[in-house]
Structure formats: structure tokens, C-alpha cells
Amino acid sequence: MHLIYKTTYLSCFMIYLDHAAATPVRKEVLQVMQPYFTKEFANPSSIHEAGQKAREAIEKAREKVRKILNADAEDKIIFTSGGTESINLAIQGMAKASGKKAIITSGIEHEAVLACCGALEKEGKVVERIPVNRYGIVKLKELQEALHDQVALVSIIYANNEVGTIQPLQRISAICKGDNYSKVCVLFHSDACQAGHEELDVQKLGVDLLTLNGSKIYGPKGVGILYVRKGIVLEPLLYGGGQEYGLRSGTENVPAIVGFAEALELAQKEKKEEKKRLHQLYNYLIKELLKIPESRLNGHPLQRASHIVSISFAGIEGEQLVRHLSEQGIFCSSGSACTSKKIEVSHVLKAMRVPERFARGTVRFSFGKGNTLQEMKKVANVVEEVVRTLRKAN
């Protein structure tokens, strides 16, 4: 079924609301990257002057990231190809290096975490997935009870990529570090790819390993980092020339590394004002969309990232709504981009026990720097019209 208002003017009208999937590269970021494509292009492992200029750029970027994260001088900032590799290095690297048999995670993690843990299970590791409440918050009591001396790592997402719920990392860290709730001390990793505008001070958060991704913060695709607290030993995934502390062999992607550091610095510098602006868009859109009968907001109403709205409409399929909005020049997602081609209920919504009649009609709107209140008014009107049309057709 095709709606009669299929657009022919995408080239001049677009509202992009899929920033949780990918962001454009900022002009400031592109500017600092450009010299390393053409002028300072040498291999940073070369000992000649041209190579050492490239090496200097990497180390400056590393120190910039270190400062932003408030990491100690002996902590490692490892540059990788993105969030997925960083997550795999943290989880597989720790599982194999420690020799311990168990990993603890949650039921609402990104596919990179779930697939990585699934692969370890096939190798004989034990993976325990802690349940969440209806808002997507990890149940801390269950986490506390799951800890034992054979747990190699706890990995819990910071800001959920589908529903935006933010986990209480400091409380999770306290449990992992053996506070009054537990007698066991376990290392703690967090996927912070959607938390570029949140608190990233690793001392305050209490994390031992932290994953970040350039393509979610207006940096280039194909670059990310893994922060590793001093003293932690990981088994590398890649072997070769021993780059990145011997944990990520391969010639470094200098322009992307420089761009990542610049993007992260800008995101953190602007986070207070940008979160406030995005929160206004978020509040307006939620208020308008919840006026549509049989709709519901997913995730925590307050403890959430201000750029992600997950909302469900009973009686329709989310994929249908996404396609028809696309025909109107409004680009969003039916869930995370990594799973949007699967016609099934999201594992995140299942874990939160969202009723299936709502879960199947879920869309995710994720805001960014270019979005405006005027656009939200347009989106609210179009969504209401499309939902009504789809319900009649079904």
C-alpha cells in the first residue's frame, strides 16, 4: 500500500531525525582532518620526519581525548575502527586475558555487545544478562547477586541507542567495585557511543573501560576509542606491527583520529547548551505525538539522552511508518540502524516488556544540530496523518 502523497521533492526538503545512526561530519572537524589526507599523509610508524609529523598528530589527539575523559597519564586511549571494534576488544580482550569464565551484561545492549557475548558463549564462557525494569534501567539488586569471583567483566550500556534511557553508571560501578552491596571487585565496561553529550569523566563515572564512536558525535565514520584504566591487561584481537600499545595492530587512520578528537572536544564543550536545545525539541515532539490515540513513550521519562525519542503506535508496523515518513522527506528509524532490516520486535523493547501490539509500531526519532522546533511541528503533523492512514488501511 502506497500513500497518495509520495514525495517528488526530496532534493529540496529533508528532515533528518536519525542522528543516533549517523551524524554528518562538522566543518570544523573536516577542516582539521584535511591536511592528513594530502600533505601529512606519511605512515606514523616511519622514523623519518614526515612519519613523525603524523605520529605527533596522533599523540596530540590522544592527549586531547585523555584530557576530556580526565584519564590518568598511565591509562590507555586506544584508537580503533569504531564502536564495534572497541566493544569487542573490551569484552573479548578481557575474557581471554583474564581466564575467568563469566561475563555479565544486560538485555538491552547494542548488537555489538550481544553478538560478542554470544560468540564467547560458543567458546564455553558463561554470559549472564541482567534484567531491566519497564523503563530500561538495569535491576541493581540482580546485578549485585550475579557477581562472583569468576566474572571477568561487567558491560552495561551508558545511553541506550534505541530508547535513550541512561543507566546509573556510578551506582553500577560502586557495586562492581565491592561497596556495601558486594564483596567481589569486578571490572566495569560501558558502551558510551550514544553519550557524547553526557558526562564522560571516567573518574566520576567509575568505569574501567569505556567505548566511544566518532560517527555519533559529528566526527568521521570508521574511528572510535577504547579507554582502558591502567593495570588492565587485554588480549588483542588483531596482530601485526604492535600499534596502539600492541592492542590494535595496523597503520593508524591519522585523519580519522585527528577528526575524532576534535569532534569529541566540540561535543563536550557545547554539551550544556546543546542538551538544553535538544530537550526543548524532545519535549515538544513527545507532547504532540502522545496526543495520537494508543501511543506510548518508551524508556525512562527523565533519566534519558535528550536526543532520542522512542515512541510506539498500536495497530501499525514501525517499518511501514518509517517508509511513509521517508516518502515525505522525514528520515527516522524503526529501531537501531543495525537491526532495522529485521521485521521483528526489538530485543530492547522485549526486555522492557513493552506489549507486542505497541512494540511492533515503534519508531525512533533522534535529533541533531540542524533540527529546529519548526521541523518538529511538521513532523508531528505528518506522523499523525500517516498513523491515521495506516490504521485505516490495516
C-alpha positions as CSV (number, residue, x, y, z in Angstrom):
1,M,0.0,0.0,0.0
2,H,1.4,3.4,-1.0
3,L,0.2,6.7,0.3
4,I,-1.0,9.1,-2.4
5,Y,1.3,11.9,-1.2
6,K,4.5,10.1,-2.2
7,T,7.1,12.9,-2.5
8,T,9.0,14.1,-5.5
9,Y,10.9,16.9,-3.8
10,L,13.4,15.2,-1.5
11,S,16.2,17.2,-3.0
12,C,14.8,20.4,-1.6
13,F,13.1,19.2,1.6
14,M,14.5,16.9,4.2
15,I,14.1,16.5,8.0
16,Y,16.9,14.2,9.2
17,L,16.0,12.5,12.5
18,D,18.3,9.6,12.5
19,H,21.4,11.1,14.3
20,A,21.6,8.1,16.6
21,A,22.5,6.1,13.5
22,A,24.9,8.6,11.9
23,T,25.8,12.2,12.1
24,P,27.3,14.5,9.4
25,V,30.9,15.5,9.8
26,R,31.2,19.0,11.2
27,K,33.0,21.5,9.0
28,E,35.4,22.2,11.9
29,V,36.2,18.5,12.1
30,L,36.7,18.2,8.3
31,Q,39.0,21.2,8.3
32,V,41.4,19.7,10.8
33,M,41.4,16.3,9.0
34,Q,42.1,17.6,5.5
35,P,45.9,18.1,5.8
36,Y,46.4,14.4,6.8
37,F,44.8,13.2,3.6
38,T,47.2,15.0,1.3
39,K,50.0,16.9,3.0
40,E,50.9,15.0,6.2
41,F,50.0,11.6,4.8
42,A,53.0,9.6,5.9
43,N,52.9,6.4,7.9
44,P,53.1,7.3,11.6
45,S,55.3,4.3,12.3
46,S,58.0,5.6,9.9
47,I,61.0,7.1,11.7
48,H,61.6,9.9,9.1
49,E,60.4,13.4,9.7
50,A,57.2,13.0,7.6
51,G,56.2,9.9,9.6
52,Q,57.0,11.6,12.9
53,K,54.7,14.5,12.0
54,A,51.9,12.0,11.5
55,R,52.8,10.4,14.8
56,E,52.8,13.7,16.6
57,A,49.2,14.4,15.3
58,I,48.1,11.0,16.7
59,E,49.7,11.7,20.1
60,K,48.2,15.2,20.3
61,A,44.8,13.7,19.6
62,R,45.3,11.0,22.2
63,E,46.2,13.6,24.8
64,K,43.2,15.7,23.9
65,V,40.9,12.7,24.4
66,R,42.8,11.9,27.7
67,K,42.1,15.4,29.0
68,I,38.4,15.3,28.0
69,L,37.9,11.9,29.8
70,N,40.0,13.1,32.8
71,A,42.1,9.9,32.4
72,D,45.4,9.4,34.2
73,A,48.7,9.6,32.3
74,E,49.1,5.8,32.6
75,D,45.6,4.9,31.3
76,K,45.4,3.8,27.7
77,I,43.4,5.6,25.0
78,I,43.3,3.1,22.1
79,F,42.2,4.3,18.7
80,T,40.1,1.7,16.8
81,S,37.9,1.4,13.7
82,G,34.7,2.4,15.7
83,G,32.4,1.3,18.5
84,T,32.0,-2.3,17.4
85,E,35.7,-3.0,17.5
86,S,36.2,-1.1,20.8
87,I,33.4,-3.2,22.4
88,N,34.9,-6.4,21.1
89,L,38.4,-5.5,22.3
90,A,37.0,-4.7,25.7
91,I,34.8,-7.8,26.1
92,Q,36.7,-10.5,24.2
93,G,40.1,-9.0,25.2
94,M,39.2,-9.1,28.9
95,A,37.5,-12.5,28.7
96,K,40.5,-14.1,27.1
97,A,43.2,-12.3,29.1
98,S,41.7,-12.9,32.5
99,G,41.0,-16.6,32.1
100,K,37.8,-16.2,34.1
101,K,34.7,-18.0,32.8
102,A,31.8,-15.4,33.1
103,I,30.7,-12.1,31.6
104,I,27.7,-10.0,32.9
105,T,25.7,-7.7,30.7
106,S,22.1,-6.6,30.2
107,G,19.3,-7.5,27.9
108,I,19.2,-4.0,26.3
109,E,22.8,-3.8,24.9
110,H,23.8,-2.8,21.4
111,E,24.1,-5.7,19.0
112,A,27.8,-5.5,19.1
113,V,27.8,-6.4,22.8
114,L,25.2,-9.1,22.4
115,A,26.9,-10.7,19.4
116,C,30.3,-10.6,21.1
117,C,28.9,-12.3,24.2
118,G,27.1,-14.8,22.0
119,A,30.4,-15.7,20.4
120,L,32.1,-16.1,23.8
121,E,29.3,-18.5,24.9
122,K,30.1,-20.7,21.9
123,E,33.6,-20.9,23.2
124,G,32.4,-22.0,26.6
125,K,32.1,-18.8,28.5
126,V,29.1,-18.1,30.7
127,V,27.1,-14.9,29.9
128,E,24.5,-13.6,32.4
129,R,22.1,-11.0,31.1
130,I,20.7,-8.8,33.9
131,P,17.0,-7.9,33.5
132,V,15.8,-4.3,33.3
133,N,12.7,-2.6,34.6
134,R,9.9,-1.2,32.4
135,Y,12.0,2.0,31.8
136,G,15.1,0.1,30.7
137,I,17.1,0.6,33.9
138,V,19.2,-2.3,35.0
139,K,18.0,-4.0,38.1
140,L,20.8,-3.3,40.6
141,K,19.9,-6.0,43.1
142,E,20.1,-8.7,40.4
143,L,23.4,-7.3,39.3
144,Q,24.7,-7.4,42.8
145,E,23.6,-11.0,43.3
146,A,25.1,-12.1,40.0
147,L,28.7,-11.0,40.9
148,H,31.2,-13.7,41.8
149,D,34.9,-14.3,41.6
150,Q,34.8,-15.9,38.1
151,V,33.3,-12.8,36.5
152,A,35.8,-11.3,34.1
153,L,33.8,-8.2,33.2
154,V,30.5,-6.3,33.6
155,S,29.4,-4.5,30.4
156,I,26.4,-2.1,30.7
157,I,25.5,0.5,28.1
158,Y,25.5,4.2,29.1
159,A,22.8,5.7,27.0
160,N,20.6,3.2,25.2
161,N,20.8,3.5,21.4
162,E,17.1,2.6,20.9
163,V,15.1,4.2,23.7
164,G,17.6,6.7,25.2
165,T,17.5,5.5,28.8
166,I,20.6,6.4,30.7
167,Q,22.0,3.9,33.2
168,P,23.2,4.9,36.7
169,L,26.8,4.2,35.9
170,Q,28.2,5.5,39.2
171,R,25.9,3.1,41.2
172,I,26.8,0.2,38.9
173,S,30.4,1.0,39.4
174,A,30.1,1.1,43.1
175,I,28.5,-2.4,43.1
176,C,31.3,-3.7,40.8
177,K,34.0,-2.2,43.0
178,G,32.8,-4.1,46.1
179,D,30.9,-1.5,48.1
180,N,28.4,-2.4,50.8
181,Y,26.4,-4.4,48.3
182,S,29.1,-6.8,47.3
183,K,32.3,-8.5,48.4
184,V,33.6,-9.0,44.9
185,C,35.5,-6.5,42.8
186,V,34.8,-6.8,39.1
187,L,36.0,-4.7,36.2
188,F,33.3,-2.5,34.6
189,H,33.0,-1.5,30.9
190,S,30.4,0.8,29.3
191,D,29.4,1.4,25.7
192,A,29.1,5.2,25.6
193,C,28.6,5.6,21.9
194,Q,25.3,7.5,22.3
195,A,26.6,9.5,25.3
196,G,28.8,12.1,23.6
197,H,26.9,15.0,25.2
198,E,26.8,13.3,28.7
199,E,29.3,13.3,31.5
200,L,32.5,11.5,30.3
201,D,34.8,12.0,33.2
202,V,35.9,8.4,33.8
203,Q,36.9,9.2,37.4
204,K,33.4,10.3,38.2
205,L,31.7,7.5,36.3
206,G,33.9,4.9,37.9
207,V,34.4,2.9,34.7
208,D,37.4,0.8,33.9
209,L,36.8,0.6,30.2
210,L,34.8,3.0,28.0
211,T,33.8,2.8,24.3
212,L,33.2,5.9,22.1
213,N,32.4,6.2,18.4
214,G,33.2,9.1,16.0
215,S,30.2,8.8,13.8
216,K,27.7,9.6,16.6
217,I,29.4,12.9,17.5
218,Y,29.8,14.7,14.1
219,G,33.1,13.0,13.5
220,P,34.1,10.7,10.7
221,K,32.9,7.1,10.4
222,G,35.4,4.3,10.9
223,V,37.0,5.6,14.1
224,G,36.4,5.2,17.8
225,I,38.3,4.7,21.1
226,L,38.6,2.3,23.9
227,Y,39.6,3.8,27.2
228,V,41.4,1.3,29.4
229,R,42.3,2.0,33.1
230,K,46.0,1.5,34.0
231,G,46.9,-2.0,35.0
232,I,44.2,-3.8,33.0
233,V,45.5,-6.5,30.7
234,L,43.7,-7.3,27.4
235,E,44.3,-9.9,24.7
236,P,44.5,-8.2,21.3
237,L,42.0,-9.0,18.5
238,L,44.5,-8.0,15.8
239,Y,48.1,-9.0,15.5
240,G,50.8,-7.3,13.4
241,G,53.1,-4.3,13.9
242,G,52.1,-3.7,17.5
243,Q,50.5,-0.2,17.1
244,E,48.3,1.2,19.9
245,Y,50.1,-0.4,22.9
246,G,50.2,-3.7,21.0
247,L,46.5,-4.0,21.3
248,R,45.4,-2.7,17.8
249,S,47.9,-3.5,15.2
250,G,47.6,-1.8,11.8
251,T,48.6,1.5,10.3
252,E,46.7,4.2,12.1
253,N,44.0,6.2,10.4
254,V,45.5,9.6,11.1
255,P,42.9,11.9,9.6
256,A,40.1,10.0,11.3
257,I,41.9,10.0,14.7
258,V,42.5,13.8,14.4
259,G,38.9,14.3,13.5
260,F,37.6,12.1,16.3
261,A,39.5,14.1,18.9
262,E,38.2,17.4,17.5
263,A,34.6,16.2,17.3
264,L,34.7,14.9,20.9
265,E,36.2,18.1,22.2
266,L,33.5,20.2,20.5
267,A,30.7,17.9,21.7
268,Q,31.8,18.2,25.3
269,K,32.4,21.9,25.1
270,E,28.9,22.5,23.7
271,K,27.1,19.8,25.7
272,K,25.3,22.0,28.2
273,E,23.7,24.4,25.6
274,E,23.1,21.6,23.1
275,K,21.3,19.4,25.6
276,K,19.1,22.2,26.6
277,R,18.2,23.0,23.0
278,L,17.6,19.3,22.1
279,H,15.5,18.9,25.3
280,Q,13.1,21.6,24.0
281,L,12.6,19.7,20.7
282,Y,12.2,16.4,22.6
283,N,9.6,17.8,24.9
284,Y,7.6,19.4,22.1
285,L,7.6,16.3,19.9
286,I,6.7,13.9,22.7
287,K,3.8,16.1,23.8
288,E,2.4,16.3,20.3
289,L,2.9,12.6,19.4
290,L,1.3,11.4,22.6
291,K,-1.9,13.1,21.6
292,I,-2.3,10.4,19.0
293,P,-4.6,7.7,20.4
294,E,-2.9,4.5,21.5
295,S,0.6,5.8,21.6
296,R,3.3,5.4,24.3
297,L,6.8,6.7,25.1
298,N,9.5,4.1,25.6
299,G,12.3,4.4,28.1
300,H,12.7,6.5,31.2
301,P,10.8,9.8,31.0
302,L,13.5,11.8,32.7
303,Q,16.7,9.7,33.0
304,R,17.4,9.7,29.3
305,A,19.5,11.1,26.5
306,S,17.9,14.3,25.2
307,H,18.4,13.4,21.5
308,I,16.5,10.1,21.4
309,V,12.7,9.6,21.3
310,S,11.3,6.1,21.0
311,I,7.5,6.1,20.6
312,S,5.1,3.3,19.7
313,F,1.7,3.4,18.0
314,A,-0.6,0.4,18.3
315,G,-2.2,-1.0,15.2
316,I,0.6,-0.3,12.7
317,E,4.1,-1.6,11.8
318,G,7.0,0.6,12.6
319,E,8.7,-0.2,9.3
320,Q,5.6,1.0,7.4
321,L,5.6,4.3,9.2
322,V,9.3,4.8,8.6
323,R,8.9,4.2,4.9
324,H,6.0,6.5,4.5
325,L,7.7,9.2,6.5
326,S,10.7,8.8,4.2
327,E,8.4,9.5,1.3
328,Q,7.5,12.7,3.0
329,G,11.2,13.6,3.4
330,I,11.3,12.7,7.1
331,F,14.1,10.3,7.9
332,C,13.9,8.2,11.1
333,S,14.4,4.6,12.2
334,S,12.2,1.7,13.4
335,G,14.8,0.9,16.0
336,S,18.6,0.8,15.9
337,A,20.0,1.0,12.4
338,C,21.9,-2.2,12.9
339,T,18.7,-4.2,13.2
340,S,16.2,-2.1,11.2
341,K,16.0,-4.6,8.3
342,K,14.6,-7.3,10.6
343,I,10.9,-7.5,10.8
344,E,10.7,-8.4,14.4
345,V,10.2,-6.8,17.8
346,S,13.4,-5.1,19.1
347,H,15.2,-7.1,21.9
348,V,15.3,-3.9,23.9
349,L,11.5,-3.5,23.9
350,K,11.2,-7.2,24.7
351,A,13.5,-6.8,27.7
352,M,11.4,-3.8,28.8
353,R,8.2,-5.9,28.4
354,V,6.6,-3.4,26.0
355,P,3.3,-5.1,24.8
356,E,3.8,-6.5,21.3
357,R,0.9,-4.5,19.8
358,F,2.9,-1.4,20.7
359,A,6.4,-2.7,20.2
360,R,5.7,-3.6,16.6
361,G,4.6,0.0,15.9
362,T,7.8,1.6,17.3
363,V,9.8,4.4,15.7
364,R,12.9,6.2,16.9
365,F,13.5,9.9,16.2
366,S,17.0,11.1,17.1
367,F,17.8,14.8,16.9
368,G,20.9,16.7,15.9
369,K,22.4,20.1,15.5
370,G,20.4,21.1,12.4
371,N,17.0,20.3,13.7
372,T,14.5,23.0,14.7
373,L,11.2,23.5,16.5
374,Q,9.6,24.3,13.2
375,E,10.6,20.9,11.9
376,M,9.1,19.2,15.0
377,K,5.8,20.8,14.2
378,K,6.0,19.5,10.7
379,V,6.9,16.0,11.9
380,A,4.1,15.9,14.5
381,N,1.5,16.8,11.8
382,V,2.8,14.3,9.3
383,V,3.1,11.4,11.8
384,E,-0.4,12.0,13.0
385,E,-1.7,11.9,9.4
386,V,0.3,8.8,8.4
387,V,-0.6,6.8,11.5
388,R,-4.3,7.5,10.9
389,T,-4.0,6.5,7.3
390,L,-2.1,3.3,8.1
391,R,-4.6,2.3,10.8
392,K,-7.5,2.7,8.3
393,A,-5.6,0.6,5.7
394,N,-4.9,-2.2,8.2
